[in-house]
Amino acid sequence: MSTETSEKNTARGLFSGHIGFILAVAGSAVGLGNIWRFPYLTAKYGGGIFLLVYLILMLTFGFALIAAETALGRKTRLSPIGAFRAFSGFRHNKFLMTGGFINAVVPMIILPYYCLIGGWIIKFLFEYLCGNSAAMAESSFFGGFISSACEPIIWHLIFLGFTAFIILRGVEGGVEKASRIMMPILLILAVFVSIYSMTRPGAGAGIAYYLVPDFSKFSIMTVVAACGQLFFSLSIGMGILITYGSYMRKNVDIEAATGRIELVDTFVALLAGFMIIPAVFVFSGGSAEALNAGAGLMFITLPKVFESMGWGGFIGFAFFLMVFFAALTSNVSIMETCVSTLSDELHLSRRTATMIMFGEAIVLGVPCSLGFGPLDFISLGGMSILDMMDFLAGSMLCPFAALLTCLLIGRVIGVDVVANEIKQSSPFKREGVFRACIRTFGPIILLIVSVSSMAAALGFIKI
């Protein structure tokens, strides 16, 4: 089977060019993982030393997997299942071919609970708009909201509606246009809130804690945590990069685009640290423990921090508006991948595929929401329904899907095939790094991260 499809086949849809692709993928990468997960991991693992490890991994392992999945998508012009299937003539291996199905299933698992969290964000944005910042600073506010049987579902549907509206407008008119509008606003808001946070009285100690390496905290777990964050942040192993790559024009420089995506993603993650760590550090009296609050950091701790600051209501609104844009652009990429897969595999129209995913996000999203209220008796190892779905997608399936992608390219297709696709529009200056990561380091790192994440989730080790 030929893996090349004419670029003139406009029925599939294409990004308009270099900037459109970068903004769309950056929108996918910049999400909740950057804004609340990155800061607390950085603080936990010694500040500067974590940043150094993260940057090294971003420039090597992260670069290789972004470029690999993008090139795989552009070469085949297919969504994940079709992209893996397209190379069945290359010493066919049914085990590796499952990678395409896993890449397709992961976003279908993530979509329902990501919409739920997106609904929480809209709720907080709405409350700040109504001037209810004092009420939101109460510790009981968030718990009372998510344990409600009806209200979280309503906000979940609103966020899902925003996402579906963008998807229905197509690749260039919907996905790309939304990213072109929201990503610049997101970056401006991130810079603004960061500057405000860093200029608060006493914030200097928090900034120093964030940036100065604490070598006593360095361990193999620092590397594992940094790699896990990189994996989570860049949407690797979710079929998103393969799908977006299939919309990329042949004249777009994959290597240059990947470099700019690395830059934007890292820039926002660093800004998130400057937004959150100094503010929480000052609010907590210099205690780093307040940063290790998981989802509670964004929905419980930060509203308290904002309320304690001058102009707290306005800053809270600006912060949650930024988080809303980040969550929406990421969710658009998740839903677009699902829609692309259904369209390719079942030959459905974009509208029909979107409506199917809309229904799926409701059917699975409602139990996630009720898992904090009427269905809170359902748990596994102390995990709620949402946590169980996140564990299945993020800790088990994503690393395994990325591992199979590395094995498909490195052991079945051959690195040369994918490298040559990249070279069509790029001198490929980092080809040596790409080859080493895909063939050797990538599989090793992915295996370590996968095993460590599962062990930590099950309580066998502490990361």
Disulfide bonds with the S-S distance in Angstrom:
none
